[in-house]
Amino acid sequence: MIDFLDTLAMDATKTIDSGYYKTAASTNKPKVSLKNTILQCKANPVITEIKAASPSLGTIRSQVNPKEIAHAMEKGGAVGISVLTEPKHFQGSLSALIQAREAVKLPIIMKDIVIVAEQIEVAAQIGADAVLLIQGLFDKGCCEMSVDKTVAFAHSKGLEVLLETHTAEEFQAAVETDADLIGINNRNLATLKIDLNTTKEILKKNGDCSKVVVSESGIKTPQNLRFLRKAGAKAFLIGSSIMLTENIEEKVKEFVEA
């Protein structure tokens, strides 16, 4: 069976080589701390996600207006917005992040298959406040630099780092880094299968983790969020279930108030 994470890494290399990340766009907006916004949140800290498609679902939303969607997410009470910029498998774009940045004051995460420094430079340039890195890609040797050097480079550009993991081993390695937040992806990127118990099992063994832990993927209902909150997650990244709904503001509010 082909490991889909390998496919993502190979396609990311092709996208980089195509010149996709060479952009003249830039913004001077001050950076906003996603970590602090989560820690200061009085309700459920929900990070919403703007994405048009995914490898598992195909097209999620045919008409995507990043400004309108970001504004609705902000009104619904989101603490931050993750914007897919990977073009092939998620139909993302750098333009979507730029438009979302212009529309809201929330911290913005650039979510991509980040393997080289150029992508981090672009994230900072176009207005992202944080960047998502994947521990599994570092473990596979797919990245230009080590995880520690990549995190340090992101910090040097004024970006916070959400370092995503899926296994207990990846989580333990990530906790040792200077990443600002640690993500636990309930989706296995090798097989694309989802299991919410992934977060529960990892945090059962690492309950004393001092990092802000974000549970990602598979959160479809308020009950799912409450399950993950009880398991020890401090924040929740929710994409497809929000993008699939007609009234985004109300759907976000439903999770925030769960």
N, C-alpha and C positions, 0 to 999 in steps of 0.2 A: 504493500500500500504506500502511495506517495504521501510524504509528510507535507501538508499544505503550508506549513511555516517555511519550508524550503522553497516552495513555489513563490510565496510572497517575497522572500529575499531575492530570488532570481529576477522576478519582475520589477522589484524596486531598483535593482542595478540597471535594468534596461531603461526605466523611467528617468533615472539620474543621467544616464548617458545620452538621453534624447534632448537634454537641455531644459527639461521641465522646470527645474528649480532656479533657472536663471531669470529673475524678474526684476523689473525696475521699480516696482511698487514699494512704498515704504510709509511708515507712520511714526509720528513722534509722541504718540499717546503714552503717558506714564504707565509702568507695569503695575498690575494688581496681583496681590498674593492669593493664590487659590488656597493654600494651606491655612492662612489666617482667616479667610472667609469661611472655610469649613469649621474651624475651631470656634468661631464667633457665632455660628448659626444656632438659633434657638429651636428650630424645627428639624426635620430630617434633611441633612445636607445632600441634596440631589444634584448631581452633575448631569445635565441633559446632553444629548448628542445630535448634531445635525449630520445626517447621512442619507443619501438618496438610494443606496443599494448596499447589499452585503452578499458575500459568497454563499451563505446558507439560504437566504430568502430571495435573492435576485433583486429586482426593483422593488423598493419599499414605498417610495413616493415619487410619482412622475413629475409633479410640479413642485420645485423647491425654490422658494424665495428666501435666501438666508437672512435678510434683514427682517422680514415679517416673522419668520419662525423664531429667530433669536429674541425679538421683542416679546413674542408670546411666551417664550420660555422664561424670560426675565420677570414678566408680570405674574407668571405662575409660581414664582418663588425659588427658581433654580439658584444654586450658589456659584455655578460656573457652567460654561458650555464647551463641550468637546466638538471640534469641527474636523470631519474627515477630509483630508486633502489628497489621499491616495486615489489616483484616477482610474486605474484598471478594474479593480475588484469592488471598489466602493463608490465609483462615480463621483469622487470628491474633486475639489479644486482649490487652488490657492485663493482664487477670487471669492469663494464662499467664506473663507476665514476673514478676508479683508472686509467683506460686507457685514459679517456678523460683528466684527470689531467696531465698525462704524455705528452699529445700531444700539449697542448696549454698553454698560459700564462694568459688567461682570467679567471675571477672569476668563480668558479664552485658552483652551488647550489645542495645540496642533497635534492631531492624531494621524500618524502616518507610519510607514515602515521605515523608521529612521536607522540608517546604517552608516552614513557619512556626515562629517562636520558641516558640509555645505547646506544640508537640510536644516540643521539647527540655526545656522546663520540666517537663513531665509525666514524661519519661524520668528526669530527676534525682529527681523526687518519689517515683516508685514503685520506685526502687532500682536503676536501670541504672547501670553503671559507664562505659559508652561508648555512642555513638550512631553509626549509619551514615548518612553523607551521600553523595549521588550527584553527581559533578562534572557529568555530562550535564544534570542538572536546572538547575544554575546557568547553564550555557552556553546553555540554552534560555530563560532568563529566567523560570523557573517559581517561583523562591524569593523569599521576602519580603525577604531581605537578601542581600548579596554573600557569596561563599564565605568570604572573610576575616573578615567580621563575624559570620557564623554560627559559624565555628570558634571565634572569640574568645568568643562568647556561650555556647557549649557548655562551654568551659574555665571560664568564670565560674561555671557551675553545678556544677563539679567533675567534668565528664564528659570522657573522652578521645574523640577523633574518628577513626573509620575512614572515610577519604574514598575512595569507590569510583570507578574509572575503567574504560574499555574500549578506548580508542584511545591511540596514542602521544602525540597532542596533549593529550588529557585528562590523561594521566599526567604529562607535563612541566609542565602548569599546576598539578596537584595537589602536585607536589614542592615548588613554590615557596611553598606555604601553610604554616601552622603545624600542620597535621593531624598527629596522633601516628602514624598508620599509613596506608599507601596500599594500597587494594585494587585488584586487577586482576580484573575480572569476565570470565571466559571466555565468558559468555553475552552476546550482543548483545541489549540490552533493546529495541531497535527491532524485531528479527525473532524473538527468542527462540532463535536458533540458537547452538550451543555449539562452540567450537574451542579446545582446550587450547593450541594454538600461539599463541594471543593473548598469554598470559603470556610464552612463550619469545621471541616477536618483540619485544615491548615491552622486556623486560629485556636483550635482545641489544644494543639501542641505548642503554640506560640502566643498564648494569651497575654503574656507580659510585654509584648512588643511595644516599644515607645514611639513607633512611627504612626502617622495617620494612615489607616488602612482603608482603601477604597475597593468595594466589591463591584465587579464588572460582569455584565452579560447575563441574560436569562431572567431579568427582573421584569415580570409581566404584570404583576398585581401588587396591591398594597400588602397582601399577606406575604408575598415573596420578600418584600423589603423588611417587614417586621421579623421574619425568620432570620434574615442576614444580620439585622441589627442585634438580635438576641445572641447571634453567633459571635458578635464582637466587632463587626465592621463599623467604621466611623462615618463613612460616606458611601454613596451609591451612584454608579455611572449607568444611566439608563438611556438607551438609544431607540431600538426598533419599536418597542411598545408605545413610545411617545410619537415617533414619526409616522406610525401607522394610523393614528387617531385623527379624527377631523378637527376636534377642538383641543389644540395643543396646550393652551393655557390651563384649561380645566384638568387635563390629564396630569400635567406637572403638579398642579395644586393637590391632586388626589394622592400623589406619592409623597409630597412634602408634608402633608398633614396626616399621613398614615400612622 
